[in-house]
Every structure is written in structure tokens, then in C-alpha cells.
Amino acid sequence: MKPRLLDLFCGGGGAAFGYYKSGFDVVGVDIKNQPHYPSFHDAEYAKHFKFYQADALTYPLEGFDAYHASPPCQHASTIAKQNRVMRQGVYDHPNLIPQIRSRLMATGKPYVIENVKTPELINPIKLTGSAFGLDVKRDRYFEATFVCFSTPKSDWQRPRFRSLDQRRHGKLACVVGVHGHINYKGERELREKAMGIDWMNDYELSQAIPPAYTEYIGSFLMKHIRKELQ
């Protein structure tokens, strides 16, 4: 039997698919319905993916071998911070990392917490798309309770894509910008190829992480679990 991994704040399943490729059966949980989560694609995927619409802060954690959590990153986003609104004494983009870490630590099982760059993560590793041969930068940080390594810096990418930065109008970018709305014909296809994802809508894709990241982390996690079982 494959080890079972619980993917909290799962979104459209970018992280889930990477863990699946590294050998896990994955259960995804998100407070919003995710109709494009991999379990809905075909019967073969349904054997290895399950999705439940539920609150990640209260969903039962029993019965899993490992955990991944991608709490909302808006609390750490520079733009989002400027636009945060206080409602009834609570910010509209609260920092959920401490709460989810406390829940995962209590299980005694290995876990990963993913986010953008933020001091809230403890000794995180950094992954970037260029290190995996992807045409996207997408720097993301991962707090892990097992041995895992940051990817080396890679600068093989050269200017060849239309830039989405208005300050660089008319100039080419080294990577595909996967954020905001689609700006020109053929851009969606470029985004899908750059991310290694072809099953999400535009918004889901803009929020996802490339499966290559969690396939990489999942390989370390699998070694850790097998070692613990020896």
C-alpha cells in the first residue's frame, strides 16, 4: 500500500500531483470546492486522489502517514499587506501558519508547510522553477520536519517571453508570468507548459505551485518514511 498524505489548503491540486508522482496516495482538503482537483479527471486518478470540502483547521488528521499544508500567502504578500482590511478586529488575510503548524506537530508525523517568503516559516528550503527546467520562476519556501535541500540557483533561462511587467513594456522576460488575467493569445498554453499543469482554470493555475516541487520534496519524504519503518 502507498503511504497516505493529507494535503491541506489543496487548491486545484498542483502540490498533490507532485506527491502522487513521488509515490503517495493523496487526500486533498480545501474550504472551497475544487472541481478540477485530480480525483475528478479519470478513474485511474480517482484511485490515488480524494477531495473533501472542509476547513483545514478542523479536518481530522488521523490515519495519515504525512502532511502538506499551503495556507493562504496573502498575509505575507507585499501588495496584499497594503490592501488588508480589518473586519471585526480580524484582518481579512490572517496568518494561519502558526495554527496549522501546531496541529501538524501534535500528530508526531512528518509534515511540510509551503508559502511565499515569510519569517513565519522555520528554517525553510527554497525551490525555484528554473532549477527544474521550467519556464517559470515561482520561488516558494517549504518548512519540513525531515532532511530536504534547496535547489541550486540556475540562470539558464534567457529573454524570450512577453513580459507582463508594464515597466518593461516592449522588452522580453526570461520566464512566463503566471499571475493575473490572460493578456494575449497563446499565453494560457505557455503558462500550462511552464507550470507542468494542464487541468486547472486560469485562477487556479495562478495560485498553484508546480508539481515538480512536491515531487522533489516527496522523494525525500518517502525516504524518511521508509527509514522510520525499518
Protein Blocks (a to p, Z undefined) as FASTA:
>chain_A
ZZddddehklnolmmmmmmmnopacddddfbdcfkbfklmpmmlmmmgccddddfklgcf
ehiabdcddddfklmpmklmmmpcceehiafbdcfklmmmmmmmmnopacdddddddfkb
ghiacddfklnopabfkiacdddfbdcddddddfkbccfbdcfbfklgoiacfbdcdehj
dfbghklmmmmmmnopakbcfklmmmmccfklmmmmmmmmmmmmmmmmZZ
